[in-house]
């Protein structure tokens, strides 16, 4: 099979659906001149798995595509490559570099979520985390979402410090899509160290309501009710 961006997009077109195009267009939050082919996510992921051996130059060509599904395919291929059992650190660095250098093309919440944990987080697992703090302070919403979403991989390994620190940096964010990611990260922290999560939540003078709701989702019912009750004055996105 010819593992090129052109063949990948031609393959996606065979799954085109007007109904799916309408559905995707409703939840896509990115900007620019993005076009939607209209392909179910399962078909995009399955196609990406078949093209997992695609050279990185062709993956970058997918990122340059105006099609949403092509860019989703690109980040999916990066994620599939990052999962390989015998991947070297140099190969992992190449995936990370492409993601970071072409972040301008990773411009929707699901594109970030598809690859940031393994492509960014896994690469930085045994390295300084400074790049994530830079992203957390970025003016770009998707870079900020990468900052917190990449920590999901750290949390999975029992490393929660940076997730909590970056969550703290993003509590005042103006965007609800960031508040949701922060809340998800905190929920996962609670699976590793419930006591520390609860302490973190109680130390905040006010939390975005959606963050608090997500963060407490897996806590015991009485504890969750207490924290949600205490957060009744929590700020809304973009407030205070």
N, CA, C and O of each residue as an XYZ file, in Angstrom:
960
protein
N       0.847     -1.194      0.000
C       0.000      0.000      0.000
C       0.884      1.245      0.000
O       1.908      1.292      0.682
N       0.475      2.252     -0.773
C       1.222      3.502     -0.882
C       0.875      4.368      0.325
O      -0.229      4.908      0.396
N       1.806      4.511      1.281
C       1.539      5.218      2.530
C       1.804      6.710      2.368
O       2.755      7.251      2.931
N       0.953      7.360      1.597
C       1.092      8.788      1.360
C      -0.153      9.524      1.836
O      -1.216      8.932      2.021
N       0.007     10.830      2.029
C      -1.122     11.658      2.450
C      -2.231     11.630      1.396
O      -3.413     11.592      1.740
N      -1.860     11.649      0.133
C      -2.860     11.648     -0.936
C      -3.713     10.385     -0.903
O      -4.937     10.452     -1.010
N      -3.060      9.228     -0.753
C      -3.807      7.968     -0.722
C      -4.656      7.892      0.542
O      -5.773      7.375      0.511
N      -4.136      8.400      1.646
C      -4.900      8.413      2.896
C      -6.205      9.188      2.709
O      -7.277      8.710      3.080
N      -6.106     10.382      2.134
C      -7.303     11.209      1.935
C      -8.248     10.556      0.926
O      -9.466     10.593      1.104
N      -7.703      9.969     -0.115
C      -8.554      9.262     -1.085
C      -9.303      8.119     -0.411
O     -10.464      7.857     -0.727
N      -8.629      7.436      0.524
C      -9.275      6.341      1.258
C     -10.403      6.877      2.132
O     -11.476      6.277      2.203
N     -10.164      8.003      2.795
C     -11.203      8.605      3.636
C     -12.446      8.944      2.818
O     -13.571      8.780      3.290
N     -12.241      9.413      1.605
C     -13.371      9.821      0.769
C     -14.324      8.658      0.477
O     -15.503      8.875      0.198
N     -13.818      7.439      0.540
C     -14.684      6.291      0.268
C     -15.712      6.085      1.383
O     -16.683      5.349      1.212
N     -15.487      6.747      2.537
C     -16.412      6.620      3.677
C     -17.296      7.863      3.830
O     -18.005      7.994      4.828
N     -17.263      8.763      2.866
C     -17.943     10.053      2.999
C     -19.440      9.908      3.228
O     -20.111      9.089      2.600
N     -19.944     10.731      4.152
C     -21.375     10.737      4.468
C     -21.809     12.178      4.716
O     -21.195     12.873      5.525
N     -22.846     12.633      4.039
C     -23.355     13.987      4.257
C     -23.854     14.161      5.684
O     -23.683     15.220      6.287
N     -24.467     13.124      6.212
C     -24.964     13.186      7.595
C     -23.808     13.371      8.570
O     -23.896     14.160      9.510
N     -22.728     12.637      8.336
C     -21.569     12.751      9.226
C     -20.911     14.125      9.081
O     -20.421     14.687     10.060
N     -20.900     14.656      7.871
C     -20.315     15.978      7.670
C     -21.057     17.024      8.510
O     -20.435     17.881      9.138
N     -22.379     16.946      8.512
C     -23.185     17.881      9.302
C     -22.898     17.736     10.786
O     -22.779     18.727     11.506
N     -22.787     16.498     11.237
C     -22.544     16.224     12.651
C     -21.185     16.789     13.083
O     -21.092     17.462     14.110
N     -20.141     16.519     12.308
C     -18.795     16.984     12.651
C     -18.730     18.508     12.639
O     -18.108     19.115     13.511
N     -19.366     19.117     11.661
C     -19.323     20.575     11.536
C     -19.910     21.265     12.762
O     -19.545     22.403     13.060
N     -20.805     20.602     13.472
C     -21.425     21.187     14.658
C     -20.495     21.229     15.859
O     -20.588     22.142     16.679
N     -19.580     20.235     15.978
C     -18.738     20.221     17.176
C     -17.301     20.670     16.925
O     -16.528     20.820     17.872
N     -16.938     20.884     15.681
C     -15.593     21.372     15.400
C     -15.485     22.802     15.901
O     -16.303     23.652     15.547
N     -14.464     23.074     16.736
C     -14.315     24.378     17.379
C     -13.133     25.174     16.843
O     -12.916     26.312     17.257
N     -12.374     24.594     15.935
C     -11.194     25.271     15.414
C     -11.569     26.382     14.447
O     -12.747     26.657     14.219
N     -10.554     27.012     13.886
C     -10.804     28.117     12.974
C     -10.214     27.842     11.613
O     -10.049     26.690     11.210
N      -9.895     28.923     10.904
C      -9.248     28.791      9.614
C     -10.187     28.302      8.533
O     -11.409     28.395      8.653
N      -9.592     27.781      7.480
C     -10.340     27.348      6.302
C     -10.573     25.834      6.319
O     -10.452     25.176      5.285
N     -10.897     25.298      7.454
C     -11.075     23.849      7.580
C     -12.297     23.364      6.798
O     -13.359     23.987      6.815
N     -12.114     22.244      6.119
C     -13.199     21.585      5.410
C     -13.442     20.219      6.053
O     -12.527     19.609      6.606
N     -14.665     19.760      5.973
C     -15.046     18.465      6.554
C     -15.473     17.534      5.434
O     -16.360     17.861      4.646
N     -14.837     16.372      5.367
C     -15.227     15.381      4.355
C     -16.542     14.726      4.747
O     -17.444     14.574      3.925
N     -16.638     14.337      6.030
C     -17.817     13.646      6.529
C     -17.547     12.173      6.709
O     -18.162     11.335      6.050
N     -16.616     11.851      7.614
C     -16.202     10.464      7.844
C     -16.385     10.128      9.321
O     -15.948     10.883     10.189
N     -17.022      9.008      9.605
C     -17.175      8.576     10.996
C     -15.809      8.415     11.646
O     -14.849      7.993     11.002
N     -15.730      8.755     12.929
C     -14.461      8.702     13.634
C     -13.852      7.300     13.605
O     -12.638      7.159     13.463
N     -14.676      6.270     13.736
C     -14.153      4.908     13.706
C     -13.446      4.627     12.382
O     -12.389      3.996     12.360
N     -14.025      5.092     11.289
C     -13.392      4.864      9.995
C     -12.088      5.640      9.856
O     -11.132      5.155      9.250
N     -12.051      6.837     10.416
C     -10.811      7.620     10.398
C      -9.732      6.921     11.212
O      -8.588      6.816     10.770
N     -10.092      6.442     12.402
C      -9.118      5.756     13.254
C      -8.642      4.448     12.613
O      -7.452      4.134     12.633
N      -9.576      3.700     12.051
C      -9.203      2.436     11.418
C      -8.270      2.667     10.230
O      -7.328      1.906     10.012
N      -8.538      3.711      9.476
C      -7.664      4.042      8.350
C      -6.290      4.462      8.850
O      -5.273      4.077      8.274
N      -6.255      5.248      9.918
C      -4.973      5.668     10.501
C      -4.165      4.459     10.965
O      -2.946      4.425     10.800
N      -4.839      3.474     11.540
C      -4.134      2.271     11.984
C      -3.504      1.541     10.803
O      -2.400      1.010     10.924
N      -4.186      1.508      9.672
C      -3.645      0.869      8.472
C      -2.452      1.638      7.912
O      -1.575      1.057      7.273
N      -2.425      2.948      8.154
C      -1.356      3.803      7.639
C      -0.329      4.151      8.716
O       0.411      5.124      8.569
N      -0.274      3.378      9.786
C       0.604      3.711     10.915
C       2.082      3.745     10.535
O       2.885      4.371     11.227
N       2.444      3.081      9.447
C       3.831      3.101      9.005
C       4.173      4.287      8.114
O       5.278      4.349      7.574
N       3.268      5.208      7.952
C       3.474      6.369      7.081
C       4.694      7.181      7.511
O       4.849      7.450      8.702
N       5.559      7.577      6.588
C       6.707      8.423      6.928
C       6.238      9.749      7.535
O       5.161     10.243      7.199
N       7.040     10.314      8.419
C       6.629     11.536      9.107
C       6.434     12.706      8.142
O       5.613     13.585      8.402
N       7.165     12.729      7.051
C       6.962     13.801      6.069
C       5.548     13.761      5.504
O       4.951     14.804      5.238
N       5.014     12.558      5.322
C       3.644     12.419      4.829
C       2.627     12.731      5.924
O       1.547     13.252      5.645
N       2.974     12.412      7.168
C       2.102     12.782      8.285
C       1.994     14.304      8.359
O       0.913     14.850      8.582
N       3.119     14.976      8.170
C       3.087     16.439      8.176
C       2.235     16.962      7.025
O       1.543     17.970      7.171
N       2.283     16.288      5.892
C       1.435     16.686      4.765
C      -0.044     16.557      5.136
O      -0.860     17.380      4.722
N      -0.385     15.545      5.904
C      -1.763     15.419      6.391
C      -2.127     16.577      7.309
O      -3.236     17.108      7.238
N      -1.200     16.966      8.166
C      -1.456     18.101      9.051
C      -1.682     19.384      8.255
O      -2.439     20.259      8.674
N      -1.030     19.485      7.120
C      -1.188     20.672      6.269
C      -2.498     20.670      5.484
O      -2.868     21.677      4.881
N      -3.188     19.547      5.492
C      -4.425     19.434      4.719
C      -5.517     20.341      5.298
O      -5.566     20.563      6.508
N      -6.379     20.857      4.440
C      -7.516     21.642      4.943
C      -8.601     20.767      5.565
O      -9.518     21.284      6.203
N      -8.508     19.456      5.387
C      -9.562     18.563      5.860
C      -9.368     18.186      7.330
O      -8.295     17.755      7.752
N     -10.436     18.366      8.080
C     -10.431     17.989      9.495
C     -10.043     16.528      9.678
O      -9.202     16.214     10.520
N     -10.648     15.630      8.898
C     -10.380     14.199      9.062
C      -8.938     13.846      8.725
O      -8.387     12.903      9.292
N      -8.319     14.590      7.809
C      -6.910     14.338      7.491
C      -6.034     14.674      8.682
O      -5.089     13.949      8.992
N      -6.348     15.776      9.349
C      -5.553     16.163     10.527
C      -5.814     15.212     11.699
O      -4.907     14.894     12.468
N      -7.065     14.766     11.821
C      -7.339     13.745     12.842
C      -6.567     12.473     12.524
O      -6.041     11.819     13.425
N      -6.500     12.123     11.246
C      -5.710     10.961     10.850
C      -4.251     11.142     11.196
O      -3.596     10.200     11.644
N      -3.729     12.351     10.993
C      -2.312     12.623     11.276
C      -1.988     12.417     12.752
O      -1.020     11.736     13.090
N      -2.804     13.010     13.635
C      -2.507     12.857     15.067
C      -2.743     11.428     15.520
O      -2.079     10.950     16.439
N      -3.684     10.742     14.883
C      -3.917      9.335     15.218
C      -2.713      8.481     14.830
O      -2.319      7.585     15.576
N      -2.131      8.759     13.664
C      -0.934      8.025     13.247
C       0.210      8.297     14.212
O       0.956      7.383     14.561
N       0.356      9.547     14.646
C       1.398      9.852     15.638
C       1.177      9.037     16.911
O       2.123      8.512     17.497
N      -0.086      8.939     17.328
C      -0.396      8.174     18.533
C      -0.097      6.692     18.332
O       0.474      6.054     19.217
N      -0.469      6.142     17.195
C      -0.184      4.729     16.924
C       1.327      4.477     16.892
O       1.797      3.454     17.390
N       2.069      5.391     16.319
C       3.532      5.242     16.295
C       4.100      5.271     17.716
O       5.014      4.513     18.041
N       3.551      6.156     18.562
C       4.047      6.279     19.934
C       3.788      5.021     20.756
O       4.468      4.799     21.758
N       2.832      4.201     20.363
C       2.483      2.986     21.099
C       3.384      1.790     20.751
O       3.331      0.763     21.427
N       4.202      1.916     19.711
C       5.008      0.775     19.272
C       5.913      0.274     20.400
O       6.493      1.071     21.137
N       6.026     -1.020     20.527
C       6.765     -1.615     21.642
C       8.261     -1.341     21.595
O       8.892     -1.171     22.638
N       8.832     -1.295     20.403
C      10.289     -1.157     20.303
C      10.704      0.236     19.828
O      11.780      0.395     19.251
N       9.884      1.221     20.060
C      10.207      2.573     19.639
C      11.417      3.090     20.415
O      11.523      2.863     21.621
N      12.322      3.778     19.735
C      13.506      4.341     20.388
C      13.202      5.751     20.885
O      12.205      6.357     20.492
N      14.068      6.262     21.749
C      13.866      7.616     22.251
C      14.001      8.635     21.117
O      13.291      9.641     21.110
N      14.891      8.392     20.170
C      15.035      9.302     19.031
C      13.765      9.320     18.191
O      13.340     10.377     17.723
N      13.159      8.152     17.999
C      11.915      8.087     17.241
C      10.793      8.791     18.000
O       9.968      9.487     17.407
N      10.773      8.602     19.314
C       9.750      9.273     20.117
C       9.950     10.788     20.070
O       8.984     11.552     20.041
N      11.210     11.209     20.062
C      11.506     12.644     19.969
C      11.007     13.214     18.636
O      10.504     14.337     18.594
N      11.143     12.456     17.563
C      10.694     12.923     16.252
C       9.170     13.128     16.245
O       8.679     14.086     15.650
N       8.432     12.239     16.897
C       6.976     12.398     16.990
C       6.627     13.647     17.786
O       5.773     14.440     17.389
N       7.303     13.803     18.911
C       7.090     14.964     19.774
C       7.398     16.259     19.023
O       6.623     17.213     19.082
N       8.521     16.291     18.322
C       8.923     17.496     17.598
C       7.896     17.874     16.538
O       7.559     19.048     16.383
N       7.397     16.873     15.805
C       6.415     17.177     14.768
C       5.144     17.747     15.385
O       4.596     18.733     14.894
N       4.680     17.125     16.459
C       3.476     17.619     17.141
C       3.668     19.069     17.584
O       2.814     19.919     17.331
N       4.784     19.343     18.241
C       5.016     20.671     18.800
C       5.255     21.712     17.713
O       4.759     22.835     17.803
N       6.008     21.342     16.695
C       6.335     22.294     15.637
C       5.131     22.627     14.770
O       5.060     23.718     14.205
N       4.190     21.710     14.657
C       2.997     21.941     13.827
C       1.736     22.048     14.673
O       0.647     21.664     14.246
N       1.903     22.573     15.876
C       0.743     22.711     16.749
C      -0.293     23.652     16.152
O      -1.469     23.596     16.511
N       0.138     24.511     15.247
C      -0.810     25.411     14.592
C      -1.877     24.646     13.809
O      -2.949     25.188     13.543
N      -1.598     23.403     13.440
C      -2.551     22.588     12.692
C      -3.347     21.645     13.607
O      -4.245     20.936     13.155
N      -3.008     21.652     14.867
C      -3.727     20.831     15.856
C      -4.663     21.792     16.572
O      -4.345     22.317     17.639
N      -5.820     22.011     15.964
C      -6.641     23.164     16.326
C      -8.066     22.811     16.725
O      -9.006     23.550     16.431
N      -8.214     21.696     17.386
C      -9.517     21.346     17.951
C      -9.275     20.466     19.172
O      -8.228     19.828     19.284
N     -10.233     20.432     20.080
C     -10.035     19.710     21.332
C      -9.746     18.228     21.110
O      -8.914     17.649     21.809
N     -10.426     17.609     20.141
C     -10.242     16.169     19.951
C      -8.918     15.842     19.269
O      -8.388     14.746     19.455
N      -8.371     16.774     18.479
C      -7.054     16.556     17.892
C      -5.995     16.542     18.996
O      -5.081     15.717     18.977
N      -6.123     17.447     19.946
C      -5.217     17.464     21.098
C      -5.355     16.176     21.905
O      -4.364     15.509     22.202
N      -6.579     15.840     22.250
C      -6.809     14.698     23.135
C      -6.364     13.381     22.516
O      -5.989     12.452     23.232
N      -6.404     13.297     21.198
C      -6.046     12.053     20.517
C      -4.569     11.721     20.664
O      -4.210     10.545     20.713
N      -3.701     12.734     20.736
C      -2.267     12.448     20.687
C      -1.442     12.999     21.842
O      -0.364     12.473     22.119
N      -1.906     14.028     22.516
C      -1.055     14.682     23.521
C      -0.554     13.749     24.628
O       0.616     13.852     24.997
N      -1.374     12.845     25.178
C      -0.860     12.010     26.270
C       0.354     11.173     25.889
O       1.360     11.190     26.598
N       0.276     10.439     24.777
C       1.374      9.541     24.412
C       2.473     10.232     23.601
O       3.652      9.920     23.773
N       2.107     11.152     22.733
C       3.113     11.785     21.884
C       3.912     12.833     22.649
O       5.129     12.923     22.490
N       3.241     13.618     23.470
C       3.920     14.655     24.245
C       4.249     14.152     25.647
O       5.403     14.199     26.072
N       3.232     13.670     26.368
C       3.446     13.242     27.746
C       4.429     12.100     27.890
O       5.301     12.137     28.758
N       4.298     11.085     27.050
C       5.186      9.922     27.157
C       6.636     10.313     26.869
O       7.558      9.835     27.530
N       6.830     11.197     25.865
C       8.194     11.635     25.560
C       8.807     12.392     26.744
O       9.990     12.219     27.041
N       8.023     13.217     27.411
C       8.542     14.044     28.509
C       8.559     13.312     29.847
O       8.975     13.882     30.856
N       8.121     12.080     29.869
C       7.998     11.361     31.142
C       9.297     11.352     31.929
O       9.274     11.530     33.147
N      10.434     11.148     31.266
C      11.718     11.093     31.965
C      12.579     12.311     31.650
O      13.807     12.252     31.706
N      11.908     13.424     31.316
C      12.624     14.642     30.929
C      12.044     15.850     31.655
O      10.968     15.758     32.247
N      12.747     16.984     31.616
C      12.200     18.204     32.226
C      10.849     18.563     31.608
O      10.632     18.374     30.412
N       9.965     19.072     32.424
C       8.600     19.353     31.995
C       8.388     20.811     31.587
O       7.253     21.232     31.365
N       9.475     21.585     31.487
C       9.363     23.011     31.183
C       8.515     23.308     29.946
O       7.773     24.290     29.955
N       8.591     22.496     28.870
C       7.765     22.802     27.691
C       6.262     22.867     27.999
O       5.534     23.646     27.385
N       5.810     22.057     28.940
C       4.392     22.070     29.268
C       3.993     23.359     29.981
O       2.885     23.859     29.789
N       4.888     23.892     30.798
C       4.590     25.148     31.490
C       4.553     26.310     30.494
O       3.782     27.255     30.660
N       5.390     26.229     29.463
C       5.336     27.240     28.402
C       4.000     27.167     27.668
O       3.379     28.190     27.381
N       3.569     25.942     27.370
C       2.281     25.773     26.699
C       1.132     26.259     27.586
O       0.174     26.856     27.094
N       1.230     26.005     28.878
C       0.160     26.404     29.796
C      -0.003     27.920     29.840
O      -1.082     28.420     30.158
N       1.055     28.648     29.525
C       1.004     30.120     29.537
C       0.762     30.701     28.144
O       0.796     31.918     27.962
N       0.521     29.836     27.170
C       0.321     30.276     25.793
C      -1.005     31.024     25.629
O      -1.959     30.791     26.371
N      -1.047     31.920     24.650
C      -2.293     32.602     24.318
C      -3.221     31.703     23.506
O      -4.393     32.029     23.317
N      -2.703     30.576     23.028
C      -3.466     29.666     22.179
C      -4.180     28.615     23.035
O      -3.540     27.896     23.801
N      -5.485     28.530     22.905
C      -6.272     27.603     23.722
C      -5.840     26.159     23.534
O      -5.831     25.386     24.493
N      -5.478     25.779     22.294
C      -5.151     24.375     22.041
C      -3.784     24.016     22.622
O      -3.569     22.874     23.028
N      -2.872     24.964     22.667
C      -1.585     24.711     23.324
C      -1.788     24.560     24.823
O      -1.146     23.724     25.459
N      -2.679     25.368     25.390
C      -2.964     25.223     26.823
C      -3.626     23.874     27.093
O      -3.349     23.238     28.111
N      -4.489     23.440     26.195
C      -5.129     22.131     26.387
C      -4.088     21.014     26.287
O      -4.163     20.034     27.028
N      -3.127     21.150     25.386
C      -2.045     20.163     25.325
C      -1.290     20.104     26.643
O      -0.940     19.019     27.107
N      -1.036     21.254     27.249
C      -0.268     21.298     28.496
C      -0.884     20.406     29.563
O      -0.174     19.633     30.206
N      -2.188     20.501     29.759
C      -2.818     19.701     30.805
C      -3.103     18.281     30.339
O      -3.015     17.340     31.128
N      -3.443     18.117     29.063
C      -3.780     16.782     28.564
C      -2.551     15.881     28.517
O      -2.666     14.677     28.742
N      -1.385     16.438     28.232
C      -0.158     15.643     28.219
C       0.136     15.047     29.589
O       0.758     13.989     29.681
N      -0.301     15.711     30.648
C      -0.030     15.191     31.996
C      -0.831     13.929     32.306
O      -0.545     13.243     33.287
N      -1.832     13.616     31.482
C      -2.599     12.390     31.717
C      -1.661     11.178     31.730
O      -1.877     10.224     32.478
N      -0.607     11.226     30.887
C       0.319     10.104     30.850
C       1.148     10.036     32.127
O       1.438      8.946     32.622
N       1.527     11.182     32.658
C       2.270     11.196     33.925
C       1.410     10.590     35.032
O       1.865      9.751     35.810
N       0.158     11.038     35.083
C      -0.748     10.554     36.127
C      -0.887      9.045     36.047
O      -0.909      8.361     37.070
N      -0.981      8.533     34.843
C      -1.132      7.089     34.642
C       0.056      6.328     35.223
O      -0.070      5.166     35.607
N       1.215      6.995     35.283
C       2.410      6.366     35.856
C       2.558      6.682     37.353
O       3.568      6.335     37.965
N       1.555      7.336     37.932
C       1.590      7.663     39.356
C       2.293      8.958     39.670
O       2.551      9.248     40.838
N       2.613      9.752     38.656
C       3.333     11.017     38.819
C       2.317     12.151     38.689
O       1.865     12.454     37.585
N       1.956     12.777     39.807
C       0.856     13.743     39.787
C       1.278     15.186     40.038
O       0.446     16.088     39.935
N       2.537     15.428     40.362
C       2.956     16.778     40.740
C       2.704     17.808     39.638
O       2.097     18.850     39.885
N       3.171     17.513     38.427
C       3.019     18.494     37.354
C       1.561     18.678     36.956
O       1.150     19.780     36.592
N       0.788     17.617     37.024
C      -0.638     17.754     36.711
C      -1.297     18.759     37.660
O      -2.091     19.594     37.227
N      -0.974     18.679     38.930
C      -1.552     19.606     39.904
C      -1.034     21.026     39.704
O      -1.796     21.988     39.800
N       0.259     21.156     39.426
C       0.826     22.491     39.221
C       0.227     23.159     37.988
O      -0.141     24.334     38.028
N       0.131     22.412     36.901
C      -0.414     22.989     35.669
C      -1.908     23.249     35.819
O      -2.418     24.246     35.308
N      -2.610     22.363     36.512
C      -4.026     22.613     36.798
C      -4.184     23.939     37.537
O      -5.089     24.720     37.244
N      -3.301     24.182     38.491
C      -3.357     25.437     39.233
C      -3.160     26.650     38.342
O      -3.801     27.683     38.537
N      -2.276     26.524     37.371
C      -2.025     27.633     36.448
C      -3.239     27.941     35.576
O      -3.434     29.080     35.150
N      -4.049     26.925     35.315
C      -5.148     27.068     34.367
C      -6.516     27.284     35.015
O      -7.525     27.354     34.313
N      -6.561     27.390     36.324
C      -7.852     27.543     36.989
C      -8.558     28.836     36.605
O      -9.788     28.895     36.613
N      -7.798     29.868     36.271
C      -8.400     31.149     35.902
C      -8.606     31.290     34.401
O      -8.927     32.378     33.924
N      -8.429     30.216     33.656
C      -8.568     30.287     32.207
C      -9.977     30.755     31.824
O     -10.953     30.478     32.521
N     -10.054     31.463     30.710
C     -11.343     31.989     30.265
C     -12.172     30.967     29.487
O     -13.348     31.204     29.211
N     -11.561     29.826     29.129
C     -12.226     28.878     28.235
C     -12.744     27.637     28.965
O     -12.010     26.999     29.719
N     -14.000     27.309     28.734
C     -14.587     26.127     29.369
C     -13.903     24.843     28.898
O     -13.805     23.882     29.660
N     -13.431     24.819     27.654
C     -12.747     23.628     27.160
C     -11.462     23.346     27.935
O     -11.013     22.202     28.003
N     -10.880     24.374     28.510
C      -9.713     24.174     29.379
C     -10.181     23.699     30.746
O      -9.570     22.807     31.333
N     -11.253     24.282     31.256
C     -11.773     23.869     32.557
C     -12.152     22.381     32.557
O     -11.949     21.680     33.549
N     -12.700     21.915     31.442
C     -13.069     20.499     31.362
C     -11.836     19.608     31.392
O     -11.833     18.576     32.062
N     -10.791     19.997     30.674
C      -9.558     19.195     30.675
C      -8.900     19.198     32.047
O      -8.398     18.172     32.506
N      -8.905     20.352     32.696
C      -8.339     20.433     34.042
C      -9.128     19.529     34.990
O      -8.542     18.799     35.790
N     -10.445     19.580     34.898
C     -11.262     18.726     35.749
C     -11.013     17.254     35.498
O     -10.984     16.460     36.438
N     -10.834     16.878     34.236
C     -10.531     15.483     33.907
C      -9.191     15.065     34.491
O      -9.068     13.975     35.050
N      -8.185     15.926     34.364
C      -6.872     15.615     34.941
C      -6.978     15.435     36.454
O      -6.387     14.515     37.019
N      -7.727     16.311     37.098
C      -7.870     16.213     38.562
C      -8.623     14.944     38.957
O      -8.283     14.305     39.952
N      -9.622     14.585     38.198
C     -10.337     13.323     38.463
C      -9.368     12.144     38.429
O      -9.425     11.258     39.282
N      -8.462     12.140     37.421
C      -7.489     11.060     37.314
C      -6.477     11.107     38.449
O      -6.034     10.062     38.926
N      -6.108     12.298     38.885
C      -5.216     12.440     40.047
C      -5.857     11.765     41.256
O      -5.184     11.083     42.029
N      -7.162     11.962     41.408
C      -7.863     11.382     42.550
C      -7.825      9.866     42.574
O      -7.917      9.264     43.644
N      -7.692      9.237     41.415
C      -7.582      7.780     41.368
C      -6.236      7.313     41.900
O      -6.099      6.182     42.369
N      -5.244      8.192     41.824
C      -3.896      7.869     42.313
C      -3.745      8.253     43.782
O      -3.198      7.486     44.574
N      -4.233      9.448     44.147
C      -4.065      9.954     45.507
C      -5.285     10.814     45.843
O      -5.289     12.025     45.621
N      -6.300     10.173     46.372
C      -7.544     10.881     46.662
C      -7.337     11.984     47.691
O      -7.900     13.072     47.567
N      -6.535     11.705     48.698
C      -6.313     12.684     49.753
C      -5.695     13.967     49.199
O      -6.071     15.073     49.587
N      -4.750     13.797     48.293
C      -4.095     14.979     47.734
C      -5.043     15.759     46.825
O      -5.014     16.989     46.811
N      -5.871     15.059     46.075
C      -6.859     15.744     45.255
C      -7.789     16.574     46.126
O      -8.021     17.750     45.846
N      -8.319     15.969     47.178
C      -9.261     16.675     48.040
C      -8.590     17.886     48.675
O      -9.201     18.950     48.780
N      -7.347     17.736     49.097
C      -6.625     18.874     49.669
C      -6.482     19.993     48.640
O      -6.681     21.166     48.953
N      -6.136     19.620     47.415
C      -5.996     20.616     46.348
C      -7.321     21.359     46.139
O      -7.333     22.587     46.047
N      -8.414     20.637     46.065
C      -9.711     21.258     45.825
C     -10.103     22.182     46.970
O     -10.665     23.253     46.741
N      -9.811     21.778     48.190
C     -10.182     22.595     49.345
C      -9.309     23.833     49.488
O      -9.712     24.816     50.111
N      -8.116     23.784     48.912
C      -7.203     24.928     49.021
C      -7.529     26.038     48.026
O      -7.013     27.149     48.146
N      -8.384     25.742     47.040
C      -8.715     26.759     46.047
C      -9.856     27.639     46.547
O     -10.885     27.124     46.984
N      -9.689     28.960     46.489
C     -10.745     29.847     46.977
C     -12.034     29.742     46.169
O     -13.129     29.935     46.698
N     -11.892     29.438     44.898
C     -13.072     29.259     44.035
C     -12.636     28.479     42.814
O     -11.581     28.741     42.236
N     -13.449     27.528     42.434
C     -13.139     26.694     41.278
C     -14.211     26.858     40.212
O     -15.388     27.001     40.542
N     -13.828     26.840     38.934
C     -14.858     26.814     37.895
C     -15.783     25.625     38.150
O     -15.315     24.527     38.454
N     -17.054     25.834     38.031
C     -18.023     24.792     38.380
C     -17.794     23.511     37.583
O     -17.861     22.412     38.133
N     -17.526     23.654     36.292
C     -17.341     22.462     35.465
C     -16.088     21.702     35.893
O     -16.074     20.472     35.854
N     -15.043     22.409     36.300
C     -13.831     21.751     36.779
C     -14.137     20.946     38.033
O     -13.726     19.792     38.156
N     -14.856     21.554     38.956
C     -15.192     20.875     40.209
C     -16.075     19.660     39.948
O     -15.903     18.614     40.573
N     -17.001     19.800     39.040
C     -17.895     18.681     38.739
C     -17.124     17.491     38.160
O     -17.331     16.350     38.575
N     -16.237     17.765     37.202
C     -15.433     16.703     36.615
C     -14.466     16.109     37.641
O     -14.302     14.891     37.719
N     -13.830     16.976     38.423
C     -12.789     16.534     39.357
C     -13.338     15.601     40.436
O     -12.630     14.707     40.900
N     -14.573     15.800     40.830
C     -15.145     15.028     41.941
C     -15.958     13.832     41.483
O     -16.567     13.142     42.301
N     -15.973     13.586     40.212
C     -16.856     12.579     39.622
C     -16.702     11.190     40.232
O     -17.687     10.465     40.372
N     -15.475     10.810     40.598
C     -15.214      9.460     41.096
C     -15.041      9.403     42.615
O     -14.678      8.363     43.163
N     -15.299     10.507     43.283
C     -15.161     10.512     44.738
C     -16.386      9.873     45.391
O     -17.449      9.800     44.775
N     -16.242      9.408     46.638
C     -17.407      8.867     47.350
C     -18.537      9.896     47.371
O     -18.272     11.092     47.493
N     -19.787      9.455     47.254
C     -20.926     10.376     47.126
C     -20.998     11.472     48.185
O     -21.245     12.633     47.855
N     -20.785     11.119     49.453
C     -20.892     12.127     50.511
C     -19.801     13.181     50.384
O     -20.051     14.372     50.566
N     -18.579     12.729     50.069
C     -17.465     13.665     49.913
C     -17.705     14.559     48.703
O     -17.446     15.762     48.746
N     -18.197     13.965     47.634
C     -18.472     14.758     46.435
C     -19.539     15.807     46.717
O     -19.404     16.963     46.316
N     -20.600     15.400     47.409
C     -21.674     16.341     47.729
C     -21.145     17.491     48.574
O     -21.536     18.644     48.387
N     -20.257     17.170     49.503
C     -19.673     18.214     50.357
C     -18.874     19.214     49.528
O     -19.020     20.425     49.693
N     -18.023     18.696     48.631
C     -17.168     19.574     47.833
C     -17.984     20.381     46.827
O     -17.693     21.552     46.585
N     -18.995     19.762     46.247
C     -19.840     20.492     45.313
C     -20.645     21.562     46.032
O     -20.868     22.652     45.504
N     -21.076     21.238     47.238
C     -21.808     22.226     48.033
C     -20.935     23.404     48.407
O     -21.368     24.556     48.370
N     -19.688     23.098     48.770
C     -18.750     24.161     49.129
C     -18.401     25.013     47.917
O     -17.983     26.163     48.049
N     -18.580     24.432     46.740
C     -18.234     25.156     45.517
C     -19.404     25.863     44.869
O     -19.327     26.233     43.698
N     -20.499     26.060     45.613
C     -21.674     26.696     45.015
C     -21.394     28.108     44.534
O     -22.104     28.637     43.679
N     -20.348     28.717     45.092
C     -19.998     30.070     44.654
C     -18.880     30.039     43.624
O     -18.283     31.068     43.307
N     -18.601     28.840     43.104
C     -17.513     28.692     42.136
C     -17.729     29.593     40.921
O     -18.858     29.846     40.500
N     -16.623     30.062     40.380
C     -16.712     30.991     39.252
C     -17.064     30.262     37.968
O     -16.732     29.088     37.802
N     -17.715     30.934     37.087
C     -18.000     30.444     35.749
C     -16.833     30.762     34.847
O     -16.024     31.624     35.189
N     -16.706     30.093     33.690
C     -15.616     30.392     32.776
C     -15.541     31.864     32.438
O     -16.541     32.481     32.072
N     -14.334     32.428     32.563
C     -14.121     33.816     32.211
C     -14.504     34.793     33.308
O     -14.387     36.003     33.112
N     -14.962     34.301     34.469
C     -15.370     35.164     35.562
C     -14.361     35.117     36.694
O     -13.853     34.050     37.041
N     -14.074     36.271     37.264
C     -13.291     36.365     38.484
C     -11.930     35.732     38.468
O     -11.216     35.777     39.470
